[in-house]
Amino acid sequence: MTQSGSAEQRREPLSGLVERVTFHSAETGFCVLRVKVRGHRDLVTVLGAAAEVHAGEHIQASGEWQQHREHGQQFRASFLQLVPPSSLEGIRRYLGSGLIKGIGPHFADRLVNAFGESVFDVIECTPERLLEVDGIGKTRLQRITSGWADQKAIREIMVFLQSHGVGTSRAVRIFKTYGADAIPLVKENPYRLARDIRGIGFITADQIAQKLGIPKTSMLRARAGISYALLQAIENGDCGLPETELLTLAQKLLEIGLDLLAEALALELAAGTVVADTVGDQPCVFLPHLRHAEDAIAIAIRSLQAGRPSWPSIDAGKAIDWVEARLGVKLAAGQRDAVTRALASKLLIITGGPGVGKTTIIRAILTILRAKGVTPLLAAPTGRAAKRLAETTGLEAKTIHRLLEYDPKGGGFLKCKELPLECDLLVLDETSMIDVPLMASVLKALPDTAALLIVGDVDQLPSVGPGQVLADLIGCGRLPVARLTEIFRQASASRIIVNAHRVNAGTMPDLAAPDGDSDFYFVEVADAEDAAAKIVKVVAERIPARFGLDPISDVQVLCPMNRGAAGARALNLALQTALNAASGAAAVERFGFTYRIGDKVMQVENNYDREVFNGDIGFITNVDHDEGVVTVNIDGRLVVYPFGELDELVLAYATTIHKSQGSEYPAVVIPVSTQHYAMLQRNLLYTGMTRGKRLVVLIGQRKAIAITVRGIQGRRRWSKLRELLGLEDTVLGNRQPNRAMNARSSADGW
C-alpha cells in the first residue's frame, strides 16, 4: 500500500458548529477553531485552512486526531468545508460575527427576531424586506447585500475547488489570486493554475483538468505541456531546448502523439508563450523571459566592456606598492596584473580555484579604489557567501536579493534601471552560482557609470538555475579575464587545496593515509551500504572526537545525488536517527519527513515573501502545534513555516553537492560510490571538496574516484548567451557616457 493510500485510510470525518475562531491568517488561510461537536462534552480544537471562517458556521472536515503535549487532543483537518448554520442560535452567532458588513451582534438579534430561520432566504431573495427592521436604511441595506454576495461567492468557489480535488490550502491560494472569477477561469483552462499559482504545477493542474472532463489529447493540455517540458529542462539548467528534444521530452511526459505536440508548439510560438531561436545551427525553443534575459545580459556586458571607469586614471605600479605596504602582503605577478587591469577597466572577470589569492586581489583593489573616493557595493548569491565576503574584505556585503531589494508583493526587484544602485563599483563574488535571470536583474540595476568586478571559480558546478553565466562570459573569448593558477605557499600546505587542484586537472588525489593530523582523509569502503554505515560513524563519532567539531552544525555530508543507499535522502534519515532522534523534542510529520526541534534543514525553493532562498540552511528552534507552524533559525533570522508549507524544507544533515554551492563548512564528508555513476563528474567532486574549510573526508571506492577524475566536466547547457557575447554586431543599447569623478585621494601621487 502506498503512503498516500495509508494516509487516506487514516482520515476521519468531523462536523460541528464553530463557537470561536482562535486564529485565522488572511494570507495563508490557516486557522485554529473551537468547535462544538456532537458526542464531545468539551469544545474540540480544529486546525485547518479556510479562505474565510466565522463563529456560527458549520464545518464539515476530515483529518486526523493528534495529541499535543501541552494542549491535549486536537483535530488536524486536511479537508475543511464551511456551510451556513441552520439553528437560530447558530444563525445569530454567524450574522453577529462581523462576517457581513453592516451586521453586528445588535442587528443580528433584530434580524433573527424579525425573520427567524428564513433570514438567509430574505437576504438572498428579497433583501428589500430588511428595510422592515428598525434601524436598517438604504445605505446599510446596500452594505448587507454586498457583503452577503461576497461571502456566497467565496463559499461557492471553495466548494467547487474542493470538489475537484484541490486541497484546502491550495484552494485558498487560488481564491486569493482570482477572486470572484476563480470558477469560470479554472473551468475555462485549469492549466493556467500551473502558471499563476505558486505551489501548483502542471501535474496538479492536469489532475484538476481530468476531473473537469478535459481529455488527455486536448489541445489545451498539449499546449500547456510544451511549457511544462521546458520547465523540466530549466530544472536541469537549460535556458531552452532544441525543438526535436523538446517535442520528444513532451511526448514522454504527456504520453500523447508527436503530431499533436508539433501543432501545439506552433500555436504556442504564434501566441508568444514560447519563442524560437537558434544555438549554433540548431533550431531551439525558449521561454521568453529567459531568452530576453540573455539578450539583456549581452547588451549590458558589451556596453561595460566598451566603457571606461568613472574614477580618474591611477598609476597602478605606485598604487600596488602602496597597497602592499598597507595590507602587509606581497602580490605575485599574476595578482599584480589582475589589480592593474581592474584599476583601468570598467569590466573585469577574475577566476581561479582555492588558494590562488582571489580574496587578496579583491582586498587590494577595494583598498586602492576606496582611497580614491570610489564607492563600492559587494554582493554574493547566498547569505553564507555574502557573510564570508564581508569577513574577508572588512566591508558590508549583501545577498544579491537584498542588494536589489526584492519586493514580494510586486514580484520583482525595486532596484532597476529607473532606480539604480548607488555605487561606482559593484563586486560580485561566487559568480558561478548566478543564473541568467538573476544576472540580468543585477545588470539592469547597475548604474551606467559604475564598473563591475566579477569573481568566481569557473571550474565549479554551474548555477542551480538556468544558464552558465560565468562560463559563457569567459568562454566567449571577448571579455577581459584574469585567470589565476598559482597556488601560494601557505595554501600549498593544505591537502584539501592540493587535492582539489589535482582533481580539477584530471589527476587522482593523494588518497594515502597522512602522517599525523591532516585536513584531508580517504576512507575506503566496499559498496554504497558500507559507505552509508561508515558515514554515520564518521560524522557522529570520529570527527567530533578527533577534531572537536559539532556533528550537526559543523559537519556537512555532500552527496553526488539524492538517490541510493549513500544518497542524500537515505543518509538524512540515518543521520537524523543518530544525531537527533532521541531528543524528545516536539516534532511534526509532513511530506515524508519528521521535523523536530534541533534538526538541520534546507530551503529547496526561493520564497521571496520570507526572504529565504534555494540552498539556505537553518536549524529548527520550535514546533508549535497550536499555531501549526515550525520556526527555523536561518543565519540568525527566525523564519516561520506553516505546517502545510513544510514541503519547502528538507532535512539537511546530508545534501547534494549542487545545493552546497556558495557555502563553506568547517568539515565536509563526501560519499563517492560507483552507485552514483551517472553523476560522477570531475567538477562535481571538485566543487564538493572546495566547500570544506578545515576538513574533507572522502568515503568511497578508489574505482569511483578514478571514474570521477577521468570524467567529463559536465554537459554544456543549452543557452544562447555565449553566442550573443561573441557577436560583432551586438546592439549595445542606449548607455550614457561616463561622468568623471571629482574624487579626493588620500594616496597622493597615484
N, C-alpha and C positions, 0 to 999 in steps of 0.2 A: 504494500500500500504506500502511496506517495505521502510525503509530509503534508502537502496541502489537503489531501484527502482525509488524513487523520484529523487535521485541524477542523475541517468541515463537520466531521462527526462529533467533535467535542463541543460544538456550539450549542447553546441552549437558548430557547426563546424567553423573553421577558416583556411584560406590558404593565403599564401603570400610569398614574397621574403625577405630573411634575409639581411638587409642592414648593420647591425653591431652586433657583439657579445660583449655585455657589460660585461658578466661574464660567465665563464664555469669552473666547477670543474671536473678535470680529475678523481677524486676518486669516487664521487657520481653521476656525470653526470648532476647535477643541473646547469641550465643556465638561463641567462637573455638576451633576444634578442630584437632588434629593427627591426620590420618587416613592410614592405610596403604591405598593404592590400587594395585590390580594394574596393572603396566606403568610404575609410577613408582618409581624407586630410592629417592628420599627421601620422607619424610612430606610430605603435602600440607596446607597451611593452608586450612581451610574456614571461611568466615564465614556465619552464618545465624541462625535463630531456632528455639528449641525450648522447650517447657514444662519438660522435664527432659532431661538428657543426661549420660551417664556413660561412662567408659572401658570398652571391651569391647563396646559396642553397635555394630551395623552400621548405616550410614546409606545411604539412597538419596536422591539430591539432583539438582536441575537448576539451572543458573545460567550464569554467565559467568566466564571466566578474566580476571584483571586483573593488571597488572604494577605492583607497588608500588615506589616509588623507593628505599626503604630495605630492604624486607623481601622483595623479589622477587615471584615469581608466587604468586597466591592465587586461590582459587575462591570466588566470592561466590554463595551459594545463595539463589535466590528461593523455592525449594521444598525442604524438608528433612524426611525421614521416618526414624524410627528403628525398628529391629527387633532383637529379641534375637539374640545371636550363636549360631553353631552349632558352632564348633570348640571343643575342650577348653580351649585357651589363652584364647580369647575369653570363654568361659563363666567361667573362673577370674577374669579381669580384671573382668568385668561384675559378678559377685557380690561381689568384693573391693573394689569402688569406693566402698562406702558407700551404694549405691543403695537397699538394703533394710535396714531397721532390724533389728539382731540378727545381721547377717552382715558381718564384716570380712574382711581377707585370710586370717587364720588359719582361720576356719570355712569360707571359700570353698574353701581347699585340701582340707579334710576332706570337704566335700560332694561336690566333684568326684571325689575319690578313692573315695568310697563309691558314687556313683550314675552317674558318667561323664556321657555326653551326655544321659542321661534325667533329669538333675537337675531341669530345669524342669517336666517332667511329674510328678515326685514332689511338688514344691512345690505344683503346681496341683491334682493329682487325689488324691494320697494323702499329704497333709502329715504324717500321724501317723508315717510311716516315718522322718521326720527325727529322731525320738527314738532311732533306732538309732545315730546318730552320737554319739560320746563328747563330752560337754560340753553337749549340747543337751537342756534340760529343758522342762517345760511353759510356763514364762514366756517363754523365748527362742523356743519354737515359735510362741507366740501373736504375738510381735513380728514374726517372719519372715512368717507367713501374712498378717498385717495389712498389712505393707509391700509384699508381693507383690501383694495385691489393689489397693492404691493405684496402683502402677505399671501394672498391667494396665488399670485404668480410664483412666489418663492416655493410654496408647497407643491404646486404642480410641476415645477422644474425638478425639484428634488425627487419626487415620486417617479417622474419619467426617467431620470438618470439612474436611479437605484434599480428600477425595473429592468434596465438594460445592462445590468452587471457592473455599474460604476460604483465603487466603494464610496462611503460617506465623505471621507476627507477629500477625495478627488472631485466628488460632486460639488463640494463647497468651492473648490478652486474654479471649476467650470462656471458656476453661478457668478462668482466674483468677477470673472473675465467677461462673460457675455451678457450678464444681467437678464432682463426680461426676454431677450431674443435667444436664449440658450436652446430651447426646444426646436424652433424652426432651423436654426443654424446647424445643430447636431444632426437633425434628420436629413437636411439637405446634403451635408457632406461631413460625416463623422471623422474623416481623416484630417480635417482641419485641426482637430484636437492635438494631434502629434506636433503640429506646427506652432500652436498658440499657447498650450498649457504645459507649464513646467511639470515634469514627473509623469507625463503621459506620452508614450512613444507610439510608434507605428503599430506594434503588436497589440497594445491595449485598444487603440482606435480601431484596429481590424476586428477585434472581438466584438466591440460595440456594433460595428457595421454588419457583422454576421447576424447579431441579434435583431437588427433592424431589417434583415432580409436582403441585404446587398450581396449579390453573388461574388464568388472569388474571381470570376473572369470579368467583372465590371471594369469599365474604363476608369472610373473614379479610383478603384483600388490599384489598377496598373499605373496610373499617373502618380499616385502617392508613393507607390513602390519605387519609382525612379529616384525620388529624393531620399527615400529610406536607404536604398542601396548606396547612394553617395555618402550618406551619413555614416554608414558602416565603413566605407573607405576612409572617411575622415578620422574615424576612431583608430585606424591603422597609420595615420599621419599623412595621408594623401590630401591634396587640395582638389583633386579631380581624378577622373579615370579615363583611360582610352574607351571609346564608345563601345567596342566589342566586349571589353572586360566588364563594363557597366551592365550591359544587357545580359551577359552570362551570369553575373552576380545576382541581378534582379530576378532572373529566371529561377535560380537556385533558392532564393529567399521566398519568392511568392508562389512558386510552383505553377506558373502559367506560361503560355507559349511565347516564343521569341517574336512572332509576328505581331501579337497584341502589344508586347512591350516596345517594339520598334515604333508602332503607331503612337503609343503613349509618350514616348520620348519626343517624337516630332511635335506633339501637342504641347508638351512642357517647354520645349525650346521656343515654340511660337508664342507661348504665354510669358516667356521670360523667367519662368520659375527656375530653370537651369540655363546655362549658356554654353555655347560651343566655341572651341579654340583648338589650337594645335600645340603640342610639345614636340619640338623637332618636326618630323614629318608625320606624327601620329595624331589623328583626329581625337580630341578629348572633350569631355563634358565636365563642367564645373558648377558648383553652387555659386550664384552671382556674388554674394558678399565676399567669398574667398578670392574670386578672380579679380574683383575690384580692389581688394586689399593688396594683392600682389602688384597691381598697377601703381597704387599709391606709394608703396614702398620703393619701387623702382624710380619713380619720378623724384621722390624726396631724396633718395640716396645719390642719384646722379647730380641733383642740384647742390647737395653738400659737397660732393667731390669737386665740382667746378668752382666753389666759393673759396673765400679766404677768411680766416678767423677775424673776429672783430677787435681783438686786442692788438696793441702796437707790436711792431717787429721786435723779436727778442734775440739777443746774441746767445745761441744755445751753448756754446763752449763755456762762456763765463757763467751762464746760469747753472749749468751742470756742476761746475766746480763749486759754486756757492751752495747748491743743494746737497752735494756730497758732504760738505763740512757741516751743514745744518742738521742733516739726518744721521751723520756718523756712519755713512756707507761708502762703498767703492763700487761704482757701476761698471759692469763688463761692457765690452764693445757693443754687443747686441742690444743691451739695455740703453746705452748712451744713444745709439741710433734711433731706438724707439722714442725716447724722450725728445730728441731733436725733431723728429718728424711730427710728433704730437704738438710741439710748440709752434710749428709753422703750418699746420693743416687744420682744415675745418672738419675733416673726417679721418679717423684712423682706426684700424682694427688691430688689436693685439691678441695673439693666440699662442698657446703653449700649454704643456702639461704641468703636473705638480713639480715644485722645486726649481722652476726656471726663472723665478723672480718677477712674476706679473704684479704681485702686490707692491713690491719695492718700486716698480716703474710708476704705478698709479700714485703712490705717495709722493714720488719725486715730481711728477707732472703737476699734481694739485698744489704742492708746496710752492713751486715756482709761479704758477699762474695766480694763486691767491695773493702772492706778494706783489703781483702786478695789478691787483684790484679786480681780478676776474671772479665772477660769482658762479660757483659750480652747484649742480644738483647731482646726487648719487642715488642709483636705484638698482634693484635686482628683482628677479621674478618671484622669489619666495621670502617669507619672513625671516627664515634662518639665514638665507644668503645675504639679505639686507643687513641683518644684525652682524654678520661676520665682516661685511664690507665696512660698516661703521667702526667696528673694533680695530680693524687694520689701518684705517685712514685717520681715525680720530674725529671724523665729521659725521653729521647726521646722514643716514641712508634710509630710504623707504622702499617698501614693495612698490612695484610699478602701479598696481591698482590704487594704492594710497596716494602715490605721487600724482596720478592723473585724476584723483578724486572721483571714484566710481559713484554713480547715482543710481541706487537700486530702483527707485520709482520710475525714473526716466529710461532706465535700461542702457545707459551709456556713460561715458566719462564727461565730467564737467570741463576738464581741460581739453581744449581743442584749438583749431586754427583761430577761432574768434576770441578765445580766452586762453592764450598760450601759457606755458610755464614761464616763470621769471628766472632766467639764468643766461649765462654766457657760454656755459659748457655743461653738457649732460654726460655723465659717466654711467654706462650700462654694464653691469657685471653679470657673469653666468649667462651669457647671451645664447649659448647653445640651447637653453631651455625655452627661449622666447619663440612663440609660434607666429604665424602670419598675421592673424587678426590683431594680436597684441602689439606687434612691431608697427603695424600700420597706425594704430592708435597713438603710440609713442611719437612717431614721426609727425603725425598731424598736430600734436601739441607742442612740438619743438619750435621755438621762435625762429624767424628767418635769419636772425643774426647769430644764433647760437651754434657752437661746434658740438660734435658728437664723438665720444670715445667709446668704442665697442670692445669689450673684453670678454674672452671666453676660451674654452678648450674645444676646438673643432673636432677633436678625435673622440670626444664623449658622445653618448647617445644624443640623437636629435630630440627636439621637444616632444612632449606627450601629445600636444595639439598638432594641427595640420601644418605641414611645411618643414623646411630645414633651413631656416633663415641664415644662420651663421655660415653653414656650409655653402649656401648659394652666394652669399656676399663674397666669400673668399674664392669660391670656385669659378666665379665669372671671369676672374683674371684681369679686371679693370680697376680695382679699388686698391688703395694703399693698405698693405698688410705688413705688420711686424710679427714674424713667426719666431718665437723663442725656443731654442732647443737645448741650450747648455744647462746642465744640472749643477747647481752650485755646491760647494764643498760641504756645507752644513747639511743640505738636503741629501747629498750622496751617501751620508751615513745611515739614512733611513732605508731599511729593506722594503718598506711599503713603496716608496718612491722609485727606487731602483727597479723593483719587480714590476711595477705598473708600467714603467717605460719599456721594459723588456717585452711585456705582453703587447703593448701598443706597436712595438717594432716587429712583432711576429715571431718572437723567440720565447722559449719556455722560461717561466720564472724560476728562481732558485728555490726548490722545494726541500732542500736538505735541512735537517734539524739544526738550529743555530747553537753556537757555543754560548751558553749563558742566556740572559734575558734578550729579547728581541721584540720588534714591533710587527713581525710577520711570521706566521706559522702555517704549516700544512698538516692536516690530519687525514690520513688515508683510510678509506672505508671500502667495503666490498660492494655495496649496492646502495640504492636510494633509501631503503628501510634502515640499513645500518647507519647511513648518514643522518637520518632523522633522529635516531636514538642518541647519537653522539652530539648532535647539535644541542639537544635539550640539556645534556650533561655539561657541555662546554659553557653554555650560556648561564645555566642555573647554578653551577658549582665551580667549575675550574677557573673561569675568568674572574668572578668575584673573589675567590680565594687567593689567586696569584697576583691580581692587579688592583684589587680593592675597588672595582667598578660595580655600580648598581646594575643588576641584571635587567631591570625594566627600563630605567631612564637612560642608562649609559651604553647599553649593548643593543645593536640593531642587526637582525638577521635579514640579509638581502638575497632574494632568490631570482634565478633567471626567469621563472614563470610561476603562475598560481597553482597549476595542477601538479599532481603526483605526490608520492609519499614525502618527498623533500621539497614540495612546493609551498608557497606562502599560506594557502588555505589550511592544509593539514598541520603545518608547523605552528600556525597561530593557535589552533585548538590545543596542541600538545604543550606549547609554552604557557598558555593561559592556565592549563591544569597544573603545570609545575610551579608557576610563579604567583598565581593569584586566585586559585580555585578555593582554597581553604580559608579565605579571609573572613568569611561570614558576612561580608558587606552586602548592602542592598543591591539587587540585581533585577534585570528585566530581560525577557526573551523576545526577540524580534528578528525577522528576516534571516533566520538560520543561525543567529549568534546569541550568546548570552552576554549582556553588557553589565558589568559590575563596577562598583567604586574601586579605583586603583588601576583599572585596565588602561593600557596604551591603545589609542585608536587613531585612525587616519581618515580625514575627509577625502572622499573619492570623486567629488564633482565641485565645480565652482558654485558657491552660493553667495551672491553679491549682497543679499539682504543681511546676511550675518557677517559679511566680510571675511569669509573663510574660503579657501581655495584648494583645488585638487592637489593632494600631497601634503597638506598641513597635518602635523602630528600633535596630539594633545593627550591629556590624562583625565579620565572621568573622576570628578570630585563629588558628585551627588546623583542619586537616582530617587526621584520624588514621584511616588505612585499617586499621591493626591492630585498633583497638578499634571501628572502624566508626562514628565519631562526629565531629561538627562542633562546635567551640566558638565561641560568639558573645559578644562584649562588648556588653552592653545596659546603658547608663547606669552603667558602671563595675563591673558584676557579670558574671562569666563563667557562661554558661549552656550546658549540653551537650545536643546533639540526636543521638540515634542516626540513622544514615542513613535507616532506614525511616520516620522521623517528620519528615523534611525537608519534607513537604507542609505543615507549619505555617509554613514560611518562604518568602517570595518575595523576589526582588531588589527593592531599594527606591531605586535611583537615580531612578526615577520612581514615583509612587504616585498614587492618586486623591485628590481634594480631601476626599472623605468620610473617608478614612483619616488625614488630616492634622489632624483636629480636636484641639484641646488642645495642639498643638505650635507652636513658633515656630522659624524657621530664619533664619540670617543673610541668605541670599538665596533667593528663590523665583522660578522660571520657570514660567509658565502658558501652555500652548497653548490658543488659543480659535479653533476652526475650525467651519465650518458642517457638517463631517463629524460633529460631536458634537451635532447639532441637538436630539436628544431630551433632552439633559442641560443645555442652555443656559438655566439658571435664575439669576435675579439673586442669590439668597442663596448659590448655589454659587460664583460669581465673587467675591462679597463676602468669603466665608469664605476662599477661596484667597488673596486679596490681603492680608487681615489676618494671614496666617501669616508674612509677611516682615518682619523687623526692620530690616535695613539696605538691602535692595534688592528690588524687584519688577520683573520683566520680563515683559510680555505679548507673546507671539509668535503672531500670527494675522491674521485678516481683520477689517477695520472692520465689515463687514456682520455677522459673527458676534458681535462685541462689542455692536453695536446690538440684535441679536436678544436677547442675554442681558440687557441692561439693561432692555429693554421687557418681558422675560418675567416670568411669574408667580414668586412666591417659592417655589413648590413645593407639591405637593398636601397637603391636610390628611390626616393619618394617622387610621386607624380606631382610636379609643381612647375609653374611657368616662370618663376622669379629669376632663376639663373639666366635663362634665355633673354628675359627683358633687360636685365642688367648689362648683358653683353651687347645689346643692340646699339649701333652708332646713332640711330635717329630717335632714341627715346625722347619723348617730349618732356621737357624739364619743368613745365608749369610756370606760373607767374610768381616767381620769388622776388622779393625786394632786394635791392643791392645792400651790401654790408655797410653798417654805420661804424665809423671809427669810434673807439672808446677813448675818452679822456681820463685815463687812469693814472693815479699817482702811485709810483713804485717805491717800496721800502728797500728795494735792492738796486741801488744806483749802478749804472754802468753796463746793464744788460737788459 
